[in-house]
């Protein structure tokens, strides 16, 4: 059997490609990018990715307010039940 070995020009080309890749950091990896930035650059980058308040449609806002009111009413009902359970029988 004949083994496949790269010729001198092929192996040199692949070594140069590997060396070129190892000299340049992979900028697709966020950990590497963050490690290359200075502290103030990291803070500025994090401020840019901060998400502000969302604009919800009327239906979604109505649903969220309904859920808030439901939670408050359920908390009141639970507190009344606990208070009645702690009262001594008459």
ZIRAHU-V641364 format. One record per backbone hydrogen bond with DSSP energy under -0.5 kcal/mol. NH is the residue of the N-H (numbers start at 0). CO is the residue of the C=O. E is the energy in kcal/mol with one decimal. If there is no record, write none. Layout:
[[NH CO E] [NH CO E]]
This chain:
[[2 0 -0.6] [4 2 -0.7] [10 6 -2.8] [11 7 -1.8] [12 8 -1.9] [13 9 -2.1] [14 10 -2.2] [15 11 -2.2] [16 12 -1.9] [17 13 -2.2] [18 14 -2.6] [19 15 -2.5] [20 16 -2.1] [21 17 -2.2] [22 18 -1.6] [23 19 -1.3] [26 24 -1.1] [28 25 -1.4] [29 27 -0.7] [32 28 -1.9] [33 29 -2.6] [34 30 -1.7] [35 31 -1.2] [35 32 -0.6] [36 32 -1.0] [41 37 -2.1] [42 38 -2.2] [43 39 -2.1] [44 40 -2.3] [45 41 -2.4] [46 42 -2.0] [47 43 -1.6] [48 44 -1.2] [49 46 -1.0] [55 53 -0.7] [60 56 -2.4] [61 57 -2.5] [62 58 -2.2] [63 59 -2.6] [64 60 -2.5] [65 61 -2.3] [66 62 -2.3] [67 63 -2.2] [68 64 -2.5] [69 65 -2.3] [70 66 -2.4] [71 67 -2.3] [72 68 -2.6] [73 69 -2.5] [74 70 -2.2] [75 71 -2.1] [76 72 -2.4] [77 73 -2.5] [78 74 -2.5] [79 75 -2.4] [80 76 -2.3] [81 77 -2.5] [82 78 -2.5] [83 79 -2.5] [84 80 -2.0] [85 81 -1.7] [86 82 -0.8]]
